[in-house]
Amino acid sequence: MGDVLWKLAAPFVVPGPCGVAVRTRLKHLTHGDEEVLRTVGAHLGTLASRDLKTRCRDGMGHDAEAWAARKRALTPQSSARWASAITKATHDQWGLARRCQLAHVQSLEAAVRTIRHRLSLPVGEKGSKRAPGGYRSRQEWHAKARRLRVLEDRLERERADRRTGTVHVVRGGNRLARVRHHLSDAQLTEAEWQQRWEAARWFLQADGESGKRFGNETIRIGPDGEVSIRLPAPLAGLANAPHGRYILAGRIGFAHRGQEWADRVAANRAVAYRIHYDVTRGRWYLTASWQIPVTRTIPLAAALADGVISVDMNADHLAAWRLDTHGNPVGNPHRFFYDLTGSADHRDAQLRHALTRLLHWVRTCGVKAIAVEDLDFTTKKSREKHGRRKRFRQLISGMPTGRLRARLTSMADATGIAVIAVDPAYTSQWGAQHWQKPLTSNNRKVSRHDAAAVAIGRRAQGYPVRRRTAPPRIHQSDGCGHRTVQAGPGAPGREGTRPRMPGSRTRSVPPDRGAKAGNQGIQNRSGCPQ
């Protein structure tokens, strides 16, 4: 029996974003302003650390009464609104840790299954496309047998923690905490690391409240850009304004979605703010966020009415091609390159720039839909699945598939372009098999990724990836119409039925007029003239 094909999922229109976040820099701060921000952030950060410790200790036994008790304990040391923001952030952090714990358990289970399967095979046995083979040598088999025991013990501990609701969270980040033991490799001094560690553990964020002045009572920003902060009760002596508030010297303004933010502030609608310090640049930033109604997704047929731009994501570029309403590639493929090396901010900027160029091209084409793969490499990054292919593991681990779709969805929503997600199964394989060679010419070099983009677009339109679909055996003489789904019956220049022309196959001489035709009347055959 042949390999069982993957059951393909139906394409769907990705829902639009449900929130907005914009960031700006806090400029023209005095030395006193910075000292107040540091003091308030450190004080509230200490309270947040204690609250997170309490929440993790409660585990699965936490309920609404325990949440109220935590908030009452924090209120005298801050304020009711600061306590509400701290407890809500703690709840979100604990929920995120639980989701990460589940993902880690699933990753360990996949690794254990893979090792057990490979250990059960003879040494040196080759694998297939669907399953890996045995290990290459007895030494590797022995090493993996030992690793299996380590992973099984680790899996048992994680499962026990999950049953009891125990999570392990590091405020400030586990990665930064590990850097403390490798300062020379990170090229940091102990003082520089300590500065980053303290800044990462500060807490300066407040949720918005609709109906309150300018949408936030704790961190208040007026339409003119004036920033004032309600100080915690123990730090009320630092206030420079009535009611225990501190007004910063600088003014802020949002270059992106500034008018939308100003409209919300003027209408006293809820806006959440977060102030954070970038130690590397030595700058203070403020992030504003608010919820927006989810854009109602348009029907799939309406989104594809003018064709589609299909996009195949790769390690260093986006391969895109425009398809008409019948699934035919139009024009030449486009490639939008980016560099995913360096810091996270650099990678994010590179991705935004590539998507911006893509959306500009989509608007010039007049297309209202972009088709992308619904990729998820969560269960495909382990070294147990890909063995010694370290560079390949690093390649797929570095591809920001989730960030790509989130970024594309939010950026396309502002331009009225729909994003369609399709099943990624076999797109590269079938695209190269059915489209790469036919689309390649002397003047156009089509890569495997370009061909995969065509396969993605055709799947989004509901067409099969193959360029032609054969009719049933009893109708292979075009008894039921045209036998291809590449173009509609009314499309000009389509591949129609070849007209019947008398004569030889070369059509160079009329029938029965060739040099060797002879006298057909004297041949002994049925129907011969007398």
N, C-alpha and C positions, 0 to 999 in steps of 0.2 A: 504494500500500500504506500502511496505517496504521502508526503507531509501534509498535515491538515493546515489549511490556510487560516489566517487570523480573521475572526469575525469583525468586519468593519463597522464602526459606529457612524451614525448619520451626522452630516455636518450641521452646525448650528451657529446662529448669530450670537456673538459674545455680548453679554450685558455691559452697559456703560458703567463708568465709575460712579460711586456713591459718595465721594468726598473730594475735597480740594485742599491742597497744602501748598503754600507759597512761602518763600524765605527771603529775608532781606538782612542787611548788615546794620548793626547799631553803631552809628558813627558819632564822632565828636563827644565821646564820653570823657568826663573828667576823672582824675585819679580817685576822687571820693565816690563817684558813681561805680567804678569798678570794684572798690573795696566793699561797698554795700552789696553788690551783686554776689561777690565771693562769700561774704558772711552769710547772707540769706540762703544761698545755694548750699553751703556746707551745713548750716543748721537744719534745713529741711531734708538734706540728704541723709543726715544721721537719723532723723525720724523715719524716713522711708526705709532705711536699712533695718531698723528695729521692727517696723511693721511687717516687712517681708519675712523676717525671721519668725515672727509670730504666726503669720499665715502658713508658712511651710511646716511649722510644728503642728498646726491643727490638722493638716492633711485633708482626708476625705470627711472628717467630722465637722468641717466648717459649715456654718449656716448663717442666716440673716442676723440672728442675735449676736453671733460672734463678730460679724462685720460691724454691727452697731457698737459693740463694746470696744473694738479697735478704734473706731472713729471718736468715741467719747474720751478714750485715753489720749488721743493726739490733739484734741481741740484746745486744752489749756496751754499747750506748748506751741501752738501755731494759731489757728483760727478754724472756724467751722468749715470754711470753704477750702482752706489748705488741707485740712484733714480729709475732706471728701476727695480731693484730687490725689492725695497720697494713697488712700485705701483703694481707690479705683485703679490707679497705676499698679499697685501690688496685685490686685485681682487679675489684671490683664497679664502681668508678668508670670503669675502662677499658671494661668491657662496656657500661655505660650510654652512654658516649660513642660507641661503635660503633653502638648502636641509634639514637641521635639522628642520627648521620651518615647512616645508611641512610634515615631519614625525611627528612632534608634533601635527599638525592639524589633521592628520589621526588618531593618537592615541586618541585624545580627541573625535573625531567623533565616534570611535569604543566604547569608554567608555559611551558616551551619549546614543548610540543605545542599549547597553546592559542594562543600568539602566532603560531606558524607557520600554524595553521589560519585565524586571522583575517586575517593578512597575505595569504593566498592568495585571499581573497574581494574583490570589488569594494568600493570605498569607499561607505559608506552602505547596504550590503545588510543587510536585517533578518535577525535570527536566529530560531530556533525554540525550543521548550521543551527540546530535547535538545542543541543546539549554539548557541554565540553567533554573531552575524553579523559583518560587516565593521566596520572602524573608521569613526567618524563624519566624519572630515575627513582631508585629506592631511597636515596638521600632526601629528595623532595617529598616523597611519600611519607617518610618518617617525620620530617619537619611539619608537614601539614597535619599529621595525626596529633602531634603535640599542640599545634595551634587550635585544632578542633576542641581539645579539652579546655583550653583557655577561653575560647569563645563560648562554650557551653556554660562554664562557670559565670562568665560575664552576663550571659543571657538570663541565667537563673536569678542573678542579683537584680537585674533590671526588671524582670517580671515580678519579683517580690516587692520592689519599690513601687511598681505601678499598682499592685493590688492594695497596698497600704496608703497610696497617695503621697508617697515621699518623693520630692523633687530636689535637685541640687542646682541652685542658682547663685551666680556670682555677680553682685552689683558692681558694675564697671567693666564687666566682660571677662570671660575666662581666658581669652587669648592675651589680653593685656596683663592679666595676672601671671600667666606663664612667662611672659617677657621679662618679668622681674628676675628670673633665674638665668636669663641669657642676655644680659645687658650688652655684652661685648658684640654678640652677633647682631643685635638690633641697633648698634652704634648709639647707645643712649647712656647717659650718666645716671647715677641713682637719683639725683635731684630732678633731672628731666623726667624720669619715669614717675617719680612721686607727684610731680605737677600734673602729668597726664592722668594718673590714677585718681587724684582728688577731683579733677575736673569731670571725669567720667562718672563720679559718684554724686555729684551735685544734683539737686532737684529744684528746678525752676519752671514748672509748667502748671497751667490752670485750665480747667474746663470752662466753656462758655455757658451763659445763662440767658435765654431769651427773655426779654422784658426788662432786664437790668440795663443800666446806663452803658451804652456802647457795646453791649453784648457780653461783658465780662467784668465782674466786680473785683477780682483778685489782681489780674494784670489788665489794666485798662488803657486802651489806646484810642484817642480821639480822632476825628476826621482830619485834624491838622497834623497828626503824627506824634503828638505828645504821649509819652509812655510814663505811666505811674504804676507803682506796685504797692499792694497792701502788705505791710510788713507783719511778720509773726509777732505775737504778743511779747515775747522776751526781748525783741529787737525794736520795740516801738520808739526807743530813744533815738534811733537813727533817722526818724522821719523829718522831712523838710516841708511837709504840707499837712493840712488838717486831716483828722480822722486816721492818724497813723499811716499815712501814705508817703512814699518817696517818689519824686518826679525826676526822671533822668534829664540831663542837659540836652542831649541830642534829640533829633526828630527822625522819624522813619517814614518810608514810602515804599510801596510795592510796585516794581516795574511790570510784573506779570499779574494779571487779574486785579490790578489796583482799583479799577472802577467798581468791580464786583464786590471787593472787600469794603470799599467806601460806602456802597449802598447798604450793605448789611450793618455796618457800624451806625450809619445814620438812622436805620430802622430799628436799632437796638435788638438785632438778631444775634443768636449765640455764635461766638467765635472763640476757639481755643488757641492759646498761645504757649509757646515754649521758648525759653531763652537758654542758649548754650554757648560755651566758650571753646573756640578752636585753638588748642595749645600750639599747634605747629605754626599757624599763621599769626597767632596773637590777636585774634579778632573775636568780637562778640556778634552773635547772630540771633535773630528772632524769627520764629516760624509760626505762621497763622494757618489754622485749618478749620474747616467747617463742612457740614454735611450738605449735600445737594440731592434733589429728587433723582432717582435712578431713571435714566432716559429709557423710554419705552422702545424696545427693540422692534425694528421693522421686519415684516415677513421676509423670509429668505428669497422668495421669488422677486419681490420688489427690489431687494438689494442687488440682485444679479441682473436687473433689467437692462443695464448698459454694459454688461460684461463684468470682468473681474481682473484685478491685479493679483497674481499669485506670487508668494514670497517663500523661498526656501532659506532657512537660517543655517549658517555655517560658522566655522571658528573665526573667520576673518572677514566675512562679507555677507551681505544679503543678496541672493540671486532672485531677481524679479522678472516677470514676463506678463505682458497684457494678453488676455484671451477675450475673443468676442463672445457673443451670446450663444454661439454654436460650439464653443470649446476650441476654436482654432487660434493658434498663436499669431499675434499681430505685431509686425515690426521686428525689432531686434531685442534681445534680452538686455536688462540693465543690472549692474552690480554696484552695490553701495558698500564701500569698504570701511572697516573700523579696526581699532587695535585694542584688544582686551587684556593687555599687559599693564602692569603698574598698579596704582592704588585703586580703591573702590570708586572714589570720586572721578578719577580719570576714565575708568571703564564705563561708568554711568554717563559721563559726558559724551564719550565716543558713541555710545548707543543712541543717545538723544539726537546727536547730529546726523547719524545715519538714518534714523526714522524721520527726521525733518526733511532730508533730501528725498526720501521715499514719498512722503505725503505731498511734497511740492510736485513731483512727477505725476502722482495719481490725480491731482487736481487739474493738471494740464491735459490729461487724457480724457477727462470728463467721466471717469468711472466712480461709482459710489460704493464699491466693496473691495476689501483686501482679504485674501485667503491665506491663512497661515496654518501650520501644523500644531496640533494640540499635544505638544511634547512634554514629557515628564521623565527625567533621568534619575528619579529618586532611588529606584531599585536597581539601577544599572551602573552605579559608580564604584562598586566595591572591587577590590583587587582579586577577590575570590572568583568573580564572574569573568574577568578579563585576564587573569593570570599575570604574566610578566609584561603585559602591554602597558607599561607605566605611562608612556607618552599619550596613549589613547585614553587612559583613565583621566589624565590631567586635561585632555582636550574636552571631553564631554563634561567634566566637572566645572570647567571654566566657562561653558556656554550658559549665559543667563536666560534660560528659556522662560522661566516664570516672569522675570523682570521685563523681558522683551514684550510679552503679550500684555502685561499690565501697562507698560509705557505706551505701547501702540494703541491700546484701547482708550487710554485717557487723552492722548494727543489726537487720535482720529475722531473722538467724540466732539471735540471743539470745531472740527471742520465738517461734520455731518457725514462722515465716511463710516460705513459699517465694517466690522471685523468678523470674519467667518472662520471658525476653527474646524479642522477636518482631522480625521484619523490619520496618523502618520505612517501606518503600516504599508510597507512595500513601495512607498512613493519614489525613493531613490532607485530601487531595483527595477521597477516597472517603467519609470520614466526613462532610464538609460536604455532599456530594452526596446521600447516602442517609439521613442521620440528623439533620442540623441543623434542617431545616424541620419534619419530623414531630414532633420532640420539643419544639419551641417552642410555647408557649401564652401566654395573656394573663397568667398568673401566673408564668411561668418563661421566662427569657431564656437560650437555649442559644447559646453561642459556638462558633466554629469549633474551638477547642481542646477543648471538651467533647465535641463530635461526634467528634473524632479519638480521644479516650479510649475511646469506645464501639467504634470500629473496632479499636483496639489490643486491647481485651478479647476481642472476637469472634475475632480472628485467633489469640489465645492459646488459645481454646477449640476451635479447628479449624473454626469456622463462617466462611462467606464474609461479607464486610463488608455486602453487600446485604441488605436486610431480607427479601426473598423470592427464592426460586429457582424459575424457571419450569420446569415438567415438559417432557418431550419433546412435539413437536407432536401425535403420535398419542394422547397421554394427557392432553391439556389439559382433558378433562372429568372430571378427578380419577379416572381409571381405575386409577391406581396409588397412591391414597391422597391425603393432604393435600398441597397444593402449596407449602407454606411451611416454612422451617426455623427460623422465629422462635421457635416454642414446640412442645413435645412434644404428642402426641395426647391425653395425659391431663391437660394443664394446664387449670385452670378459666378460663373466659373467653377461650379461644383463638379465633382467627378460623377458624371451621369453615365447612363448605359451607352456603350459603344454602338453607334448605328451600323446596321448590317450593310455591307457593300459587296457586291458580287465580284468575283475574280479570285485570283490567287492571293495568298497571304501578303505578298509584296505589293499587290494592287498595281502592278506595272503593265500587265497585259489583260485584255478581256478574257472571260471564260471561254474555253474550247478554241482559243486562237493561238496557242503556243506552237513552237516549232516542232514539238514532238507529240502534238495532239493526235495526228493521224486521222484516219477515217473512222469515226466512232460508230458509223452505221453498220460496219461489217463485223463489229465485235459480237461475240456470242454472249449476250446478257439480256436479262428481262427488260422489257420496255424499249428495246432497240427498234428504230424505224425500219420498216420493210422496204 
